Amino acid sequence: MQIRVAIYNRCSTEEEAQRSALLVQVEESVELAKKLGWIVSAQYIESESGTSSKKRKEYQRLLADMHTDLFDVIMIKSIDRLMRSARDWYLFLDQMNQCKKRLYLYIEGRFYEPEDSLITGIKAIMAEDFSRELSKKIKNSHRRRQEKKSGLNISVPMFGWDKIEKDRYRINEAEAKAYREAFAMAEAGDSFYHIANVMYEKGVHSKNGKRISDSAWRGMLYAPRAHGTVILHQYEYDFEQKCRVRLEEREWIYIDNALPAIVTKEYQESVIAIIQKRCRTKNG
């Protein structure tokens, strides 16, 4: 009876800069499985980085399929490719044993055995500690670049501007016109809900072509970037909690004139004051 194998591929953090690293691992693992005479029943390719196993879709799919009769063996390159958490590692082993599956570490050319529990646990702890230290270094480097104002690191498109090159933007005149019109409508007393509906009827959409919600318009009118100021370091990834956390305002980094202004700071502040006064009156 031929062995049916499920292959899990994932690159380590330091390899992610190499675009071909994951592809190489995918190919070599399949070739090795075939050399061993095994049938590749499933392959899980994790293309996104993440230290939390809950956020890895392919890993979660592997766990779900583990309870089926799809495969007999799980093949990975090494422990750190599967996870970098000692706790998750032992939970994985427990689930694997319950499902009567075996684990093959192809970089070592052998199956995992129960007596390996201690040494593999130590390796998982070391991998977790390495990730923790690497996370600290990345955060520190990122923060220093921001403090020195040598990098905006804006990862998402912004309505009102087009990215020319790294850290350089120019005003998108069509979007900026709608942006200024939204300010004028708010100044005249229109609600964000009304602004969102009017803009949508005029064919004004977000960068991804979707309707801009009333809360999104509110955020855009309040955002300092409207007058050219970018706020950085508002969030930071917490390795222990495995999620992004919002930092205290005193830790935020303000970069003035980072973007060409769509409206002046004085005009934006005056419109916000009108909005807030209207809200106070309404609540009263």
C-alpha positions as CSV (number, residue, x, y, z in Angstrom):
1,M,0.0,0.0,0.0
2,Q,1.5,3.3,-1.1
3,I,1.9,6.1,1.4
4,R,-0.3,9.2,0.8
5,V,1.4,12.4,1.8
6,A,0.3,15.9,2.5
7,I,3.0,18.6,2.0
8,Y,3.0,21.8,4.0
9,N,5.2,24.6,2.5
10,R,6.0,27.9,4.1
11,C,9.1,30.1,4.0
12,S,10.9,31.4,7.1
13,T,10.7,35.2,7.7
14,E,14.3,35.8,6.6
15,E,13.7,34.1,3.2
16,E,10.6,36.1,2.3
17,A,12.7,38.7,0.6
18,Q,13.6,36.0,-2.0
19,R,10.6,35.7,-4.2
20,S,11.6,32.3,-5.5
21,A,12.3,30.8,-2.0
22,L,8.8,29.4,-1.6
23,L,8.6,28.1,-5.1
24,V,11.9,26.2,-4.7
25,Q,10.6,24.6,-1.5
26,V,7.3,23.6,-3.2
27,E,9.2,21.9,-6.1
28,E,11.8,20.2,-4.0
29,S,9.3,18.7,-1.5
30,V,7.2,17.2,-4.4
31,E,10.3,15.8,-6.0
32,L,11.4,14.2,-2.8
33,A,8.0,12.7,-2.1
34,K,8.0,11.1,-5.6
35,K,11.5,9.7,-5.0
36,L,10.3,8.1,-1.8
37,G,7.5,6.5,-3.9
38,W,4.7,8.4,-2.1
39,I,1.5,9.8,-3.5
40,V,1.0,13.5,-3.0
41,S,-2.6,13.7,-1.9
42,A,-2.5,17.4,-0.9
43,Q,-0.2,20.3,-0.8
44,Y,-0.6,23.4,1.4
45,I,1.3,26.4,0.3
46,E,1.4,29.3,2.8
47,S,2.2,32.4,0.8
48,E,1.5,34.9,3.6
49,S,3.8,35.4,6.6
50,G,2.5,35.2,10.1
51,T,3.6,34.0,13.5
52,S,0.1,33.2,14.6
53,S,-1.2,29.8,13.4
54,K,-4.8,31.1,13.5
55,K,-4.0,33.6,10.8
56,R,-2.5,31.0,8.4
57,K,-5.3,29.7,6.2
58,E,-3.4,26.9,4.7
59,Y,-2.2,25.6,8.1
60,Q,-5.8,25.7,9.3
61,R,-6.9,23.8,6.2
62,L,-4.2,21.2,7.0
63,L,-5.5,20.8,10.5
64,A,-9.1,20.3,9.2
65,D,-8.0,17.7,6.6
66,M,-6.0,15.9,9.3
67,H,-9.3,14.5,10.6
68,T,-10.1,13.0,7.2
69,D,-8.7,10.0,5.4
70,L,-7.0,12.2,2.7
71,F,-3.4,11.4,3.7
72,D,-1.3,9.2,6.0
73,V,1.9,11.4,6.4
74,I,2.5,15.1,6.7
75,M,5.7,16.3,5.2
76,I,7.4,19.6,6.2
77,K,10.9,20.9,5.6
78,S,11.7,21.6,9.3
79,I,9.9,22.5,12.5
80,D,10.3,26.3,12.1
81,R,8.5,26.1,8.7
82,L,5.4,24.7,10.5
83,M,5.4,27.1,13.4
84,R,7.5,29.2,15.8
85,S,5.4,28.7,18.9
86,A,6.2,25.9,21.4
87,R,2.6,25.9,22.6
88,D,1.2,25.5,19.0
89,W,3.8,22.8,18.3
90,Y,2.7,20.6,21.1
91,L,-1.0,21.2,20.3
92,F,-0.2,20.1,16.7
93,L,1.6,17.0,17.8
94,D,-1.3,16.1,20.1
95,Q,-3.8,16.5,17.3
96,M,-1.6,14.6,14.9
97,N,-1.4,11.6,17.3
98,Q,-5.1,11.6,17.8
99,C,-5.7,11.5,14.0
100,K,-3.0,8.7,13.7
101,K,-0.9,10.6,11.2
102,R,2.9,10.7,11.0
103,L,5.3,13.6,10.4
104,Y,8.2,13.6,8.0
105,L,11.0,16.2,8.3
106,Y,12.5,16.1,4.9
107,I,15.5,18.3,5.6
108,E,16.6,15.6,8.2
109,G,15.4,12.7,6.1
110,R,13.4,11.0,8.8
111,F,10.1,10.6,10.6
112,Y,9.3,12.4,13.8
113,E,9.2,9.9,16.7
114,P,7.6,10.3,20.2
115,E,11.0,10.2,21.8
116,D,11.9,13.4,19.9
117,S,9.3,15.3,21.9
118,L,11.8,17.0,24.2
119,I,14.4,18.0,21.6
120,T,11.8,19.2,19.0
121,G,10.1,21.2,21.8
122,I,13.4,22.9,22.5
123,K,13.8,23.7,18.8
124,A,10.3,25.2,18.7
125,I,11.1,27.4,21.8
126,M,14.4,28.5,20.1
127,A,12.5,29.3,16.8
128,E,9.9,31.2,18.8
129,D,12.6,33.2,20.6
130,F,14.3,33.9,17.3
131,S,11.0,35.3,15.8
132,R,10.5,37.4,18.9
133,E,13.9,39.0,18.6
134,L,13.6,39.5,14.9
135,S,10.2,41.2,15.4
136,K,11.9,43.6,17.9
137,K,14.6,44.4,15.4
138,I,12.2,45.0,12.6
139,K,10.0,47.3,14.8
140,N,13.0,49.2,16.0
141,S,14.4,49.7,12.5
142,H,11.0,50.7,11.2
143,R,10.5,53.2,14.1
144,R,14.0,54.7,13.5
145,R,13.3,55.3,9.8
146,Q,10.0,57.0,10.8
147,E,11.7,59.2,13.5
148,K,14.4,60.2,11.0
149,K,11.6,60.8,8.5
150,S,13.4,58.7,5.9
151,G,10.4,56.6,5.0
152,L,6.6,56.9,5.1
153,N,6.0,53.2,4.6
154,I,2.4,53.8,3.5
155,S,1.2,50.4,2.3
156,V,-2.3,51.2,1.0
157,P,-3.4,53.6,-1.8
158,M,-4.8,56.9,-0.5
159,F,-7.9,58.6,-2.1
160,G,-6.8,62.0,-3.3
161,W,-3.2,61.1,-4.2
162,D,-1.3,58.8,-6.6
163,K,2.0,57.3,-5.7
164,I,4.8,58.3,-8.1
165,E,7.6,56.4,-6.4
166,K,8.8,55.5,-2.9
167,D,7.6,58.1,-0.5
168,R,6.6,60.5,-3.3
169,Y,2.9,61.3,-4.1
170,R,1.1,63.7,-6.4
171,I,-2.5,64.9,-6.1
172,N,-5.1,63.1,-8.2
173,E,-7.0,66.1,-9.4
174,A,-10.3,64.2,-10.0
175,E,-10.3,62.7,-6.5
176,A,-9.1,65.9,-4.9
177,K,-12.0,67.8,-6.5
178,A,-14.4,65.3,-4.8
179,Y,-12.4,65.6,-1.6
180,R,-12.8,69.4,-1.5
181,E,-16.4,69.2,-2.4
182,A,-17.0,66.9,0.6
183,F,-15.4,69.5,2.8
184,A,-17.7,72.2,1.4
185,M,-20.7,70.0,1.9
186,A,-19.7,69.3,5.5
187,E,-19.1,73.0,6.0
188,A,-22.6,73.7,4.7
189,G,-24.2,71.3,7.2
190,D,-24.5,68.1,5.2
191,S,-24.2,64.8,7.1
192,F,-21.5,62.3,6.3
193,Y,-24.3,59.9,5.2
194,H,-25.6,62.5,2.8
195,I,-22.1,63.2,1.5
196,A,-21.5,59.4,0.9
197,N,-24.7,59.1,-1.1
198,V,-24.2,62.2,-3.2
199,M,-20.6,61.2,-4.0
200,Y,-21.6,57.7,-4.9
201,E,-24.4,59.0,-7.2
202,K,-21.7,61.2,-8.9
203,G,-19.6,58.2,-9.6
204,V,-17.0,58.9,-7.0
205,H,-15.4,55.6,-5.8
206,S,-12.5,54.5,-3.6
207,K,-9.2,53.4,-5.1
208,N,-10.5,49.8,-5.3
209,G,-13.6,50.9,-7.1
210,K,-16.1,50.5,-4.3
211,R,-18.5,52.9,-2.6
212,I,-16.9,55.2,0.0
213,S,-18.9,54.8,3.2
214,D,-20.0,57.7,5.5
215,S,-17.5,56.6,8.1
216,A,-14.8,56.6,5.5
217,W,-15.7,60.2,4.4
218,R,-15.6,61.2,8.1
219,G,-12.2,59.7,8.5
220,M,-10.9,61.4,5.4
221,L,-12.2,64.9,6.4
222,Y,-10.7,64.5,9.9
223,A,-7.4,63.0,8.7
224,P,-4.4,65.4,8.9
225,R,-3.2,64.1,5.5
226,A,-5.8,66.3,3.9
227,H,-3.5,69.2,4.6
228,G,-0.3,67.2,4.0
229,T,0.6,65.8,7.4
230,V,1.1,62.1,7.8
231,I,0.8,60.3,11.2
232,L,3.0,57.2,11.6
233,H,3.6,54.7,14.3
234,Q,0.0,54.6,15.4
235,Y,0.0,50.8,15.5
236,E,2.6,48.1,16.3
237,Y,2.6,44.4,16.1
238,D,2.5,42.7,19.5
239,F,4.3,39.4,19.2
240,E,2.9,38.0,22.4
241,Q,-0.7,38.9,21.6
242,K,-0.2,38.0,17.9
243,C,-2.0,41.1,16.7
244,R,-1.6,44.8,16.0
245,V,-2.2,47.1,18.9
246,R,-3.0,50.8,18.9
247,L,-0.2,52.9,20.6
248,E,-0.8,55.8,22.9
249,E,-0.9,59.2,21.0
250,R,2.3,60.4,22.7
251,E,4.1,57.6,20.7
252,W,2.8,58.7,17.3
253,I,5.1,60.3,14.8
254,Y,3.9,63.4,12.8
255,I,5.5,64.2,9.5
256,D,4.5,67.6,8.1
257,N,4.4,68.3,4.4
258,A,4.8,64.6,3.6
259,L,2.0,65.0,1.0
260,P,0.9,67.8,-1.3
261,A,-2.0,69.4,0.6
262,I,-5.5,69.1,-0.8
263,V,-6.8,71.8,1.6
264,T,-5.1,74.2,4.0
265,K,-4.7,73.2,7.6
266,E,-6.7,76.3,8.7
267,Y,-9.6,75.5,6.4
268,Q,-9.7,71.8,7.6
269,E,-9.6,72.9,11.2
270,S,-12.5,75.4,10.6
271,V,-14.6,72.7,9.0
272,I,-13.9,70.2,11.8
273,A,-14.9,72.9,14.3
274,I,-18.2,73.4,12.5
275,I,-18.9,69.6,12.4
276,Q,-18.1,69.3,16.1
277,K,-20.3,72.3,17.0
278,R,-23.1,70.8,15.0
279,C,-22.7,67.5,16.9
280,R,-22.7,69.2,20.3
281,T,-25.9,71.1,19.4
282,K,-27.6,68.0,18.1
283,N,-26.7,66.0,21.2
284,G,-27.9,68.9,23.4
